[in-house]
Structure formats: C-alpha cells, structure tokens
C-alpha cells in the first residue's frame, strides 16, 4: 500500500463567484483527503482556478478591469469560501502563476519539437460562452451548442493542433486494459462508443482571436488554448517538467475528481497528452453527477445558483458539508432544496447523531458522575453483542465505500450504526436499569457501549464534519492531536473497551434543531 496520496479537483473558472455545485467537488475532495490523512498517508490535495480565456477576458472588460485584477478579486473570494468550508487543500494553483505558465510553455514546446503539435487552420462552429469548437454533427438542432444550448457561430483561424488522432488506438487499449481508470464505468462506454471509436480528430490547441492566455513560446501571436493550459495544472503543480522529466511517486496513487460535464476532456484529451509526454496516467478519474436546482444543473452561466457562503453562515459549515456529501449518490445527480437541507439537518444530525451524543453523555454524567468507576466491572446485557457486531460490519462497509468511490454510502453506513445505537438505548432502557441497585454493572456496560460506539462514529465522521467531530471527541475525553487521531483511526472497526481522560461533562447540542416553517418561509 502506497503511503502517499494525491487528490485534485478541477480548476474552476473564476468568471463569477462559485456556487454550491462547485463546492460539492471541493468538499468531496476534502472528505477524501482528510480520510487518507487519518489513515496516516502523506496527502497532496490540489485545487485552484483556470483563469485564462476569452470568457474571463470579456467579464473583466465588462467590469473595466484588467483580466488579472478581475480574477484576483474572484480568487480572493474563492479562497475565503474554501476557508469557511474548512477545505484543507495543500496547494492552490492559478493558471496565471508564473511557474505554471513557464511549465505549460515547456510542455507545448516539447510536444511541438517531437511533432505532436503542428500548425494548421481551423474552421468550425464556435460557442463563445463555452470557448469550444464543435463539429456540425455535435450541434443541437438549430445550430445550438450541445453544452449550453446557445447559438454557435462559424469561425476560422490559424492555429496549432495536437495530434489527438494518433492516440486513438492507445486510448482504446487503455480502456480495455484498465476499465476502472474512469469510474463509474458507464462513462467509459460513453467515451469509447460516442467519441473514441467513431474517430478522434486532431485538436486545436492555440488561438489568435484573444490575448488573455499563455503565449505559444515560438509564435507569440498565438495563445495556448485553455485545455492544454488547464489540464497541465495537475502536473505543473508537481513541478513537471523539471530536469528529470518525470513525475514524483505520489502520481502513482492519484485520484482526480471531476463533474460529468468535463469527462470528455479528462478521459480523452488528458490521457492522450500524458501519453504524448511519455508520462504515466493518474490512477483513477472519478466523475460525479451534478447538483441540480429545480431540475436544472446549477451553473454560473445560467445564474440559478445557491451561494455556499450564505448557507455556511446560516447553518454551519459541517451541516452543509454533510448535506452535500450525502446528497449525490455514486456517479448520479443530486437535488438541492432548502427543504431537504433542513430535513437532513434535523433528522440525521440533530435527532439521530446529536441526540445519541447528548443522551449518552447526560446518562454517563447522571449515573456515574462522568467517570468510569474503578470498583465496578461492566456486565454485558443481551443487546451488547449485536451492537458490537453492527459496529464491525458498518465500519467495514464504510471503508469499502471509499475504495469503491461510494462516498455518500460511506456516510450512510455510519448512520445505520447511529440508528442501531439509538435502538440499543430503547432496548436496554438505561433509566430502568438505573432504578435497580443490582443492575448497576449492566447499566455501566450500556453507557460504555454507547460512548465507545460514539467515539468510533466521531472518528469515522471526522473527515466529513471535522470541527463538530473534534468537539464530540473532546467531549468524550479523547486526545485530538493528529498523532492520536491517526492512532485511534487505525483501530476503528473492531470493538474496544471505552476509556477516557478526565471527568466528562454534559454538552450543548452540537447540531441545534431548525424550525422548518421558519426556515422555508
Ligand atoms: O469546467 N454540480 O470549470 P468550471 C456538481 N475550468 N458539480 C458541479 C456543478 C454542479 N451543478 N457545477 C460545477 C471548468 N460543478 C474548467 C475545468 S480542469 C482541468 C478545468 C463542478 O468552473 C464539477 O466538478 O465550469 C465540474 O466539473 C466543475 O465544477 C466545472 O467547473
């Protein structure tokens, strides 16, 4: 097992403030990064912004700003958003960074020198908002862009081409040999059948129609078109190319997250570019679905967006993180609505988890003054074994879900355990045991079972809701420094006798209940 792990998000266009849909990918990346760190891995978590191109140039002009001044402003806002969502990225790459631009030019030069890039003329249908050329067969009826449904225009320009067609066979071979390079595998079929098998055309990779981009090093009236510039970020952030012309070890264990809107670029152009550069491919691409808003994709250009900053300020960062992570099933779309957000907060967080924690702690304080008695040995009840078995089973499902990119299910697995623990309270009725002097040892077993279950639940949910789970762990008398968390996490999924430091106290609710009527009106 490699001890290094690399995770990346797409680099977003700072053409506008980001919305809760873009936040999904970044929160998901953070969830995975924190999980891997908790497993003791050395993690490199990369996110950033894709700042060149005509769309940004236009937006900046509308605001009477230079493109760089415009993106500086949006990027400052994005970094603030990531701070408020507790995103623990290790590096934030901007395609305007001098280091990135220099390396992109070196990549372009290398591809040109070896004959993988050549000069030609491009004629086609161009969608300005999407900055994409389309072939006639790809257009929707009425000459509309298949991505954004807006009219396209014919355009011709001299430009450099990347020999994508040369890599057709190797791409087919890739998907035959490594079917899980791209998941869900339904996406592989889509790529192979709709794009690769029908024949790949060489790709226009430079533009002369606008200036805001990285200049082609040997022909500066051209700028390098957005996809070579943008896709390269995943390797320029690792300092490629350098004198060794290779990628560090961490690349072997890399997971790239993306939305289904940009699968084609990542599943076809990106591996072909890496093949041309004679570099290994990332380990896996995971394409998630979209967060929809009233049955439409939430998108910056459509303007139907929900502002994530406002949501975190209103409901708390962990509630929003949890909601996003639970809402999108594997590879499929999810739906944002205020009602479902409030419902999840109330049912899953306030009722199921919050109550389990506050009730268990309150009983420990009430019946044992918040300390494990030295002179009493716990005596098992008839329900203990089943709770223990459920914990072992659910935590093993939780880990398996990470391997299978089933992230919403990883959380669902822990909530099954939470529900089981709540049922255990009803089954054992600690308040009845407390009234019988000869049941004290059983009562102790019940309370310790609840606290141990909660400890393991909080560790498993820590990557999703870091600050609330740290509160729970501290409330349970656990050390929460990094070394200790890693040591505790190694042991989750098998049963342990609960132990803690100090005297435990009752706690304020971690997730206060919301009044649905007040929130929706
Ligand atoms: O495509 N639901 O940038 P972008 C879920 N710069 N995820 C969503 C979403 C939604 N409604 N809307 C956006 C670009 N996303 C390029 C990428 S990478 C080398 C270059 C997420 O700002 C999702 O991850 O349009 C999607 O792929 C990404 O934001 C697109 O961001």
Boltz pocket constraint, residues with backbone or C-beta under 6 A from the ligand:
constraints:
  - pocket:
      binder: B
      contacts: [[A, 9], [A, 10], [A, 11], [A, 12], [A, 13], [A, 14], [A, 20], [A, 21], [A, 22], [A, 24], [A, 25], [A, 50], [A, 227], [A, 230], [A, 231], [A, 257], [A, 258], [A, 259], [A, 260], [A, 261], [A, 262], [A, 289], [A, 290], [A, 291], [A, 292], [A, 297], [A, 298], [A, 299]]
      max_distance: 6.0
